[in-house]
Amino acid sequence: MDISYILNELGEERENYFNAIAPPIIQTSNFKFNTVDDFRSALADEYQGNLYSRGFNPTVDILRKKLAALDGTEDALVFGSGIAAVTIPVLALLQQGDEVICVENPYSWTIKLFTDLLPKFGVTTTFVDGSDTAAIEAAITPQTKLIYLESPNTFSFEVQDLEAIAKIAHAKNIITMIDNSYCSPLYQQPIAYGIDLVAQSATKYLAGHSDVVAGVVTGKKELIKRIFEKEYMNIGAAVAPQNAWLLLRSLRTLPIRLEKITANANKVIEYLEQHPKIEKVLYPFSKNNKQLDLAKKQMKACGGLFSIVLKDPSLEKIETFCNSLKHILMAVSWGGYESLIIPACAGVSKADFDVNNPRHVLIRIYVGLEEPEYLIRDLEQALEKVQNL
């Protein structure tokens, strides 16, 4: 299916809403029925239509069609946040006594899901180095029901062999799920490699304007319906029609935004890789990445997110560098116009900072839509401050 058709036409039945070019916001909580039989049918199977906007809504339905098509799969559910798009499917797929295999160091709230929430329901998790497919296979037990991936990791950027892991999982009737927020559907399509469910934080590239919090999961109708009918409806984490409309607006420009972001990031990375105060730059397409071939096999490009390590990265140097930036903003998330930075040390107390812990010294940078020369000048002046320490 052509991407221009998906983004501009799929699901948009303009003759049903006055031939408006932009889709409408159907800002309603509920929908009326003409007969008791119609009402009875809707109550019996809400997956088939609109009854109450906690479930489905016409504006959200347009978005669902586009997101499923972008991932190359059958259906999608849209949630009020990215972590809801991870948590609710996981809760729907597992029961007491089941086990999960999860890659090491996923998103922080994913860690909390597997270490804090699921044990309350008798579900255990084994964390495994995702770059080692053999280790994932060795961790499988008869109780393993889910393998959870995050490729690339969104701080240290390890990738997993999606095709190999999917084959291992399917041979043992294990469901595979991935957080694909780093790549978006434009740069990686895990479904094509055999992954069952693809989750994303739609807050990132899909929304792209730092004004929406949302999440999406895509997959075959059988799995999506299974998630929808109990946990999705019971927990009530549906996206609001207004936010669905904002996502529809943003999808129109997704290809051109990602193209510009990627080009900007490549220029900034090229500058940083040559800088004497930078020890290394971590991103999947780095020539120094031992997983480079696998990354290029699975991904079309890398977008704007990468990490750096300063030379001799003391806490003082990291904080001085980050505090000295004037135009690159210190904030969570990524995917909008604004370039952002997160020092990993902000997530640990000063007393617990360990310069020998490779994750503590990471500084994650997101390059947005500003001109790269503008960002490079900001990085240069901040690095000059570090040189004086």
C-alpha positions in Angstrom: 0.0 0.0 0.0 1.4 3.4 -1.0 2.4 5.5 2.0 0.9 8.6 0.4 -2.4 6.8 0.2 -2.2 5.6 3.8 -1.4 9.1 5.2 -3.8 11.1 3.1 -6.7 8.9 2.1 -7.0 5.6 3.9 -10.1 5.6 6.2 -11.1 9.1 5.2 -14.6 8.8 3.7 -14.9 12.5 3.0 -18.3 12.2 1.5 -19.6 11.2 4.9 -18.5 14.5 6.5 -19.3 17.3 4.0 -16.3 16.5 1.7 -14.0 18.2 4.3 -10.3 17.7 3.5 -9.3 17.3 7.1 -11.1 14.5 9.0 -13.5 15.6 11.8 -13.2 15.4 15.5 -16.2 13.3 16.6 -16.2 14.7 20.1 -18.9 12.4 21.6 -19.0 10.0 24.5 -21.7 7.7 23.1 -23.8 6.8 20.0 -27.5 6.3 19.4 -29.3 3.3 18.0 -32.5 3.1 16.0 -33.7 -0.3 17.2 -33.3 -2.6 20.1 -31.8 -5.3 17.8 -29.1 -2.8 16.7 -28.4 -1.9 20.3 -28.3 -5.6 21.3 -25.8 -6.4 18.6 -23.5 -3.5 19.6 -23.6 -4.5 23.2 -22.8 -8.1 22.3 -19.7 -7.3 20.3 -18.4 -3.8 20.8 -15.3 -4.6 18.6 -17.6 -4.4 15.6 -18.6 -0.7 15.9 -19.2 2.4 17.9 -21.1 2.3 21.2 -19.1 4.3 23.7 -15.9 6.2 23.1 -14.1 4.3 25.8 -14.0 1.6 23.1 -14.2 2.9 19.6 -14.8 6.3 18.1 -15.0 7.4 14.4 -12.0 9.7 14.6 -10.0 7.0 16.4 -11.1 4.5 13.8 -9.5 6.5 11.0 -6.3 6.6 13.0 -6.4 2.9 13.7 -6.6 2.0 10.0 -3.6 4.2 9.1 -1.4 2.9 11.9 -2.2 -0.7 11.1 -1.4 -0.1 7.5 1.9 1.7 8.3 3.0 -1.4 10.3 1.9 -3.7 7.5 -0.6 -5.6 9.7 -4.4 -6.0 10.2 -5.5 -3.8 13.1 -4.4 -1.4 15.8 -5.5 -0.1 19.2 -4.7 3.5 20.3 -4.1 4.3 24.0 -3.8 7.3 26.2 0.0 6.8 26.6 2.9 4.8 25.3 3.2 2.8 28.5 -0.5 1.9 28.4 0.2 0.4 24.9 2.7 -1.8 26.5 1.0 -2.6 29.8 -2.5 -3.5 28.7 -1.5 -6.0 25.9 0.9 -7.6 28.4 -1.8 -8.0 31.0 -4.1 -9.4 28.3 -1.6 -12.0 27.2 -0.5 -13.4 30.5 -1.9 -15.1 33.5 -0.7 -16.4 36.9 2.3 -18.7 36.6 3.4 -17.4 33.2 6.9 -16.2 32.6 8.3 -13.4 30.4 11.7 -13.0 28.8 12.5 -9.3 28.4 15.6 -7.6 27.0 17.9 -5.9 29.5 17.4 -2.1 30.2 14.2 -1.4 28.4 12.2 1.8 29.0 12.1 2.6 32.7 8.3 2.2 33.1 8.5 -1.1 31.2 11.0 -2.3 33.8 8.5 -1.3 36.5 5.8 -3.2 34.8 7.8 -6.4 34.8 9.5 -6.0 38.2 6.8 -4.3 40.3 3.3 -4.8 38.8 3.3 -8.3 37.2 4.7 -10.1 40.2 1.5 -9.1 42.1 -0.3 -11.4 39.7 2.1 -14.3 39.9 4.0 -13.5 36.6 7.8 -13.5 36.6 10.3 -12.0 34.2 13.8 -12.9 33.2 15.9 -10.1 31.8 18.4 -11.2 29.1 21.0 -9.5 26.9 18.9 -9.0 23.8 21.9 -8.9 21.5 22.6 -12.6 22.4 19.9 -14.6 20.6 21.2 -17.8 22.1 20.8 -16.4 25.6 17.2 -15.6 24.8 16.6 -19.1 23.6 18.3 -20.6 26.6 16.1 -18.7 29.0 12.9 -20.2 27.6 11.0 -22.5 29.9 7.6 -24.3 29.5 6.1 -21.4 31.4 7.4 -18.7 28.9 4.5 -17.1 27.2 6.0 -13.8 26.0 9.3 -12.5 24.6 9.5 -8.7 24.9 11.9 -6.7 22.8 13.0 -3.1 22.5 15.1 -2.7 19.3 16.9 -0.5 19.3 17.2 0.3 22.9 16.4 4.0 23.4 19.5 4.9 25.5 22.3 2.6 24.6 20.9 1.4 21.2 21.5 -2.3 21.2 19.5 -4.2 18.6 17.9 -7.6 18.5 17.8 -10.1 15.7 14.0 -9.9 15.1 13.7 -12.6 12.5 15.7 -15.2 14.5 13.9 -14.5 17.7 10.5 -14.7 16.1 11.4 -18.1 14.6 12.5 -19.4 18.0 9.3 -18.1 19.7 6.9 -19.4 17.1 8.4 -22.8 17.2 7.4 -22.9 20.9 4.1 -21.1 20.6 5.4 -18.0 22.4 4.1 -14.5 21.5 6.6 -11.8 20.6 6.2 -8.1 21.3 8.4 -5.2 20.5 8.7 -1.5 21.5 9.3 0.1 18.1 9.3 3.7 19.3 12.9 4.5 18.2 12.3 3.7 14.5 8.6 4.4 13.9 6.9 2.3 11.1 8.9 4.3 8.5 12.3 3.0 9.6 11.5 -0.5 10.8 8.6 -2.9 10.3 9.0 -5.7 12.9 5.8 -7.5 11.6 7.7 -8.3 8.4 10.3 -10.2 10.5 7.6 -12.3 12.2 7.0 -10.2 15.4 3.4 -10.6 16.6 2.7 -7.3 18.3 4.3 -3.9 17.7 4.0 -1.1 20.4 5.0 2.5 20.0 4.9 5.6 22.0 2.9 7.7 19.6 4.0 10.7 21.7 7.3 10.6 19.8 7.6 10.7 16.0 4.0 9.9 15.2 2.7 13.0 17.1 5.8 15.0 16.4 4.8 18.3 18.0 5.4 17.8 21.7 1.7 18.3 22.4 0.2 14.8 22.5 0.7 11.8 24.8 -0.5 8.5 23.2 0.4 5.0 22.4 -0.4 2.4 19.8 -0.2 -1.4 19.4 -0.6 -3.2 16.1 -1.0 -6.8 15.1 -3.3 -9.4 13.7 -7.0 -8.9 14.4 -7.1 -12.1 16.5 -4.6 -10.6 19.0 -5.9 -7.1 18.9 -9.5 -8.3 19.6 -8.3 -10.4 22.5 -6.6 -7.3 24.0 -9.6 -5.1 23.3 -12.4 -7.2 24.7 -11.2 -7.4 28.3 -8.2 -5.4 29.5 -8.5 -2.5 27.0 -12.1 -2.0 27.8 -11.8 -2.7 31.5 -8.9 -0.4 32.2 -10.2 2.4 30.1 -7.0 3.8 28.6 -8.5 4.8 25.2 -7.1 7.9 23.5 -9.4 10.9 23.4 -10.9 11.9 20.0 -9.0 15.3 20.2 -5.7 13.6 20.6 -6.5 11.1 17.8 -7.2 14.0 15.5 -3.9 15.6 16.4 -2.2 12.4 15.5 -4.0 12.3 12.2 -2.7 15.8 11.6 0.8 14.8 12.4 0.9 11.7 10.2 0.5 14.0 7.1 4.0 15.3 7.6 5.7 12.2 9.2 7.9 11.3 6.2 9.2 14.8 5.6 9.8 15.4 9.3 11.7 12.2 9.7 13.8 12.9 6.6 14.8 16.3 7.9 15.4 15.0 11.5 17.6 12.2 10.2 19.7 14.5 8.0 20.2 17.0 10.8 21.2 14.2 13.2 23.8 12.8 10.8 25.5 16.2 10.6 25.5 16.7 14.3 26.8 13.1 14.8 29.6 13.7 12.3 30.7 16.8 14.3 30.6 15.0 17.6 32.5 12.0 16.4 35.5 14.2 15.5 35.4 16.3 18.7 38.4 15.7 21.1 36.2 15.9 24.2 33.9 13.1 23.0 34.9 9.6 23.9 32.2 7.9 21.7 28.9 8.3 20.0 26.4 5.5 20.4 23.8 4.9 17.6 22.8 1.9 15.6 24.5 3.0 12.3 27.8 3.9 13.9 30.7 2.4 12.0 32.0 1.3 15.4 28.8 -0.6 16.3 29.5 -4.4 16.3 25.8 -4.9 15.4 26.0 -2.5 12.4 25.1 -5.2 9.8 22.1 -6.4 11.7 20.9 -2.8 12.3 21.1 -2.0 8.6 19.3 -5.2 7.7 16.4 -4.4 9.9 16.3 -0.6 9.8 16.1 2.0 7.0 17.6 4.8 9.1 18.1 6.0 12.7 16.2 9.2 13.1 17.4 11.8 15.6 18.2 9.9 18.8 21.7 8.9 20.0 23.9 9.0 23.0 27.4 10.4 23.7 30.0 9.8 26.4 32.4 12.6 27.3 36.1 11.9 27.7 36.9 11.3 31.4 33.2 11.6 32.2 33.1 12.9 35.8 29.7 14.0 37.2 31.0 17.6 37.3 31.8 17.5 33.5 28.5 15.9 32.6 26.5 18.4 34.6 28.5 21.3 33.4 28.0 20.3 29.7 24.3 19.8 30.1 23.7 22.9 32.2 25.7 25.0 29.6 23.5 24.3 26.7 21.4 27.3 25.6 19.2 26.0 22.8 19.1 22.2 23.3 16.5 21.7 26.0 16.8 19.3 28.9 13.6 17.2 28.9 12.3 13.7 28.5 10.9 12.2 25.3 11.8 12.9 21.6 10.2 13.3 18.2 9.1 17.0 18.2 10.6 20.1 16.6 12.8 20.8 19.6 16.2 19.2 20.2 16.5 17.6 23.6 19.0 16.2 26.0 18.8 13.7 28.9 21.9 12.9 31.1 21.5 9.4 32.5 23.0 10.7 35.8 19.7 12.7 36.4 18.1 9.4 37.1 20.4 8.5 40.0 21.3 10.4 43.1 24.7 12.1 43.2 25.8 9.7 45.9 25.0 6.7 43.7 26.6 8.0 40.6 29.3 5.6 39.4 31.7 6.8 36.7 32.6 3.1 36.0 28.9 2.3 35.3 28.6 2.6 31.5 25.0 3.6 31.7 25.5 6.4 34.3 27.8 8.3 32.0 25.5 8.3 29.0 24.1 11.6 27.7 21.2 11.1 25.3 20.6 13.7 22.6 17.6 14.1 20.3 18.2 16.2 17.2 15.0 17.9 16.1 14.1 20.2 13.2 16.4 23.1 14.0 19.2 23.8 11.5 22.2 21.5 12.4 24.7 24.4 12.4 22.6 26.1 15.1 22.8 23.0 17.2 26.5 22.4 16.6 27.3 26.0 17.8 25.4 25.3 21.0 27.2 22.0 21.5 30.5 23.6 20.8 30.1 26.3 23.4 29.0 23.8 26.0 32.0 21.5 25.3 34.3 24.5 25.7 33.1 24.8 29.2 34.0 21.2 29.8 37.5 21.8 28.5 38.2 24.2 31.2 37.5 21.7 34.0 
